[in-house]
Amino acid sequence: MKELVAKIQEQINAFSENAGMQVEKNNKAAGARARKASLELEKLLKEFRKVSITASK
């Protein structure tokens, strides 16, 4: 579970950094990286939900 949370935090940081670069500097490549990070975040958050539910039983 700790590893999963660390991966989620890593993806949040990557998304935040790249999305900021896209907004502030109009960096198209950063926008693509932010979108990729958001997709990975979606997968990790779904996995977290599964693990969390299992752990609470």
C-alpha distances in whole Angstrom, upper triangle without the diagonal:
4,5,5,6,9,10,11,12,14,15,17,19,20,21,23,24,26,27,29,30,32,33,34,36,36,34,34,32,29,29,28,25,24,25,23,20,20,20,17,15,16,15,11,12,13,10,8,11,11,7,8,12,11,9,12,15
4,5,5,6,9,10,11,12,14,15,17,18,20,21,23,24,26,27,29,30,31,33,34,35,33,33,31,28,28,28,25,23,24,23,19,20,20,17,15,17,16,12,13,15,13,10,13,14,11,11,15,15,13,15,18
4,5,5,6,9,10,10,12,14,15,17,18,20,21,23,24,26,27,29,30,32,33,33,31,31,28,26,26,25,22,21,22,20,17,18,18,15,14,16,14,11,13,15,12,10,14,14,12,13,17,16,15,18,20
4,5,5,6,9,10,11,12,14,15,16,18,20,21,22,24,26,27,28,30,31,31,29,29,27,24,24,23,20,19,20,18,15,15,15,12,11,12,11,7,9,11,8,7,11,11,9,11,14,14,13,16,19
4,5,5,6,9,10,10,12,14,15,16,18,20,21,22,24,26,27,28,30,30,28,28,26,24,24,23,20,19,20,18,15,15,16,13,11,13,12,9,9,12,10,8,11,13,11,11,15,15,14,16,19
4,5,5,6,9,10,11,12,14,15,17,18,20,21,23,24,26,27,28,29,27,27,25,22,23,22,19,18,19,18,14,15,16,13,12,15,14,10,12,15,13,11,15,16,14,15,18,19,17,20,23
4,5,5,6,9,10,11,12,14,15,17,18,20,21,22,24,26,27,27,25,24,22,20,20,19,16,15,16,14,11,13,13,10,9,12,11,8,10,13,11,10,14,15,14,15,18,19,18,21,24
4,5,5,6,9,10,10,12,14,15,16,18,20,21,22,24,25,25,24,23,22,19,19,18,15,14,15,13,10,10,11,9,6,9,10,6,7,11,10,9,12,14,13,14,17,18,18,20,23
4,5,5,6,9,10,10,12,14,15,16,18,20,21,22,24,24,23,23,21,18,19,19,16,14,16,15,11,12,14,11,9,12,13,10,11,14,14,12,15,17,16,16,20,21,20,22,25
4,5,5,6,9,10,11,12,14,15,17,18,20,21,22,23,21,21,19,16,17,17,13,12,14,13,9,11,13,11,9,13,13,11,12,16,15,14,17,19,18,19,22,23,23,25,28
4,5,5,6,8,10,10,12,14,15,16,18,20,21,21,19,19,16,14,14,14,10,9,11,9,6,8,10,7,6,10,11,9,11,14,14,13,16,18,18,19,22,23,23,25,28
4,5,5,6,9,10,10,12,14,15,16,18,19,20,18,19,17,14,14,15,12,9,11,11,8,8,11,10,7,11,12,11,11,14,15,14,16,19,19,19,22,24,23,25,28
4,5,5,6,9,10,11,12,14,15,16,18,19,17,18,16,13,14,15,12,10,13,13,9,11,14,12,11,14,16,14,14,18,18,17,20,22,22,22,25,27,26,27,31
4,6,5,6,8,10,11,12,14,15,16,17,14,15,13,10,11,12,8,7,10,10,7,9,12,11,10,14,15,14,15,18,19,18,21,23,23,23,27,28,28,29,32
4,6,5,6,8,10,10,12,14,15,15,13,14,12,9,9,10,7,5,8,8,5,7,10,10,9,12,14,13,14,17,18,18,20,23,23,23,26,28,28,29,32
4,6,5,6,9,10,11,12,14,14,13,15,14,10,10,13,10,7,11,12,9,10,13,13,12,14,17,16,16,19,21,20,22,25,25,25,27,29,29,30,33
4,6,5,6,9,10,11,12,13,11,13,12,8,10,12,10,8,12,13,10,12,15,15,14,17,19,18,19,22,23,22,25,27,27,27,30,32,32,33,36
4,5,5,6,9,10,10,10,9,10,9,5,6,8,6,5,9,10,9,11,14,14,14,16,19,18,19,22,23,23,25,28,28,28,31,33,33,34,37
4,5,5,6,9,10,10,9,10,10,7,6,9,8,5,8,11,10,10,13,14,14,16,19,19,19,22,23,23,25,28,28,28,31,33,33,34,37
4,5,5,6,8,9,9,11,12,8,9,12,11,9,12,14,13,13,17,18,17,19,22,21,21,25,26,26,27,30,31,30,33,35,35,36,39
4,6,5,5,7,6,9,9,6,8,11,10,9,13,14,14,15,18,19,18,21,23,23,24,27,28,28,30,32,33,33,35,38,37,39,42
4,6,6,5,4,6,8,6,5,9,10,8,11,13,13,14,17,18,18,20,23,23,24,26,28,28,30,32,33,33,35,38,38,39,42
4,6,5,8,9,12,9,8,12,13,11,13,16,16,16,19,20,20,21,24,25,24,27,29,29,30,33,34,34,36,38,39,39,42
4,6,8,11,13,11,11,15,15,13,16,19,18,18,22,23,22,24,27,27,27,30,32,31,33,36,36,36,38,41,41,41,45
4,5,9,11,9,10,14,14,14,16,19,19,19,22,24,23,26,28,28,29,31,33,33,35,37,38,38,40,43,43,44,47
4,6,9,8,8,12,13,13,14,17,18,18,21,22,23,24,27,28,28,30,32,32,34,37,37,38,40,42,42,43,46
4,6,5,7,9,10,11,13,15,15,17,19,20,21,23,25,26,27,29,31,31,33,35,36,36,39,41,41,42,45
4,5,5,7,9,10,11,13,14,15,17,19,20,21,23,25,26,28,29,30,32,34,35,36,38,40,40,42,44
4,5,5,6,9,10,11,12,14,16,17,18,20,22,23,24,26,28,28,30,32,33,34,36,38,39,40,43
4,5,5,6,9,10,10,12,14,15,16,18,20,21,22,24,26,26,28,30,31,32,34,36,36,38,40
4,5,5,6,9,10,10,13,14,15,17,19,20,21,23,25,25,27,29,30,31,33,35,35,37,39
4,5,5,6,9,10,11,13,14,16,17,19,20,22,23,24,26,28,29,30,32,34,35,36,39
4,5,5,6,9,10,11,12,14,16,16,18,20,21,22,24,26,27,28,30,32,32,34,37
4,5,5,6,9,10,10,12,14,15,16,18,20,20,22,24,25,26,28,30,31,32,35
4,5,5,6,9,10,11,13,14,15,17,19,20,21,23,25,25,27,29,30,31,34
4,5,5,6,9,10,11,13,14,16,17,18,20,22,23,24,26,28,29,30,33
4,5,5,6,9,10,10,12,14,15,16,18,20,21,22,24,26,26,28,30
4,5,5,6,9,10,10,12,14,15,16,19,20,20,22,24,25,27,29
4,5,5,7,9,10,11,13,14,16,17,19,20,22,23,25,26,28
4,5,5,6,9,10,11,12,14,16,17,18,20,21,22,24,26
4,5,5,6,8,10,10,12,14,15,16,18,20,20,22,24
4,6,5,6,9,10,11,13,14,15,17,19,20,21,23
4,6,5,6,9,10,11,12,14,16,17,18,20,22
4,5,5,6,9,10,10,12,14,15,16,18,20
4,5,5,6,9,10,10,12,14,15,16,19
4,5,5,6,9,10,11,13,14,16,17
4,5,5,6,8,10,11,12,14,16
4,5,5,6,8,10,10,12,14
4,6,5,6,9,10,11,13
4,5,5,6,9,10,11
4,6,5,6,9,10
4,5,5,6,9
4,5,5,7
4,6,6
4,6
4
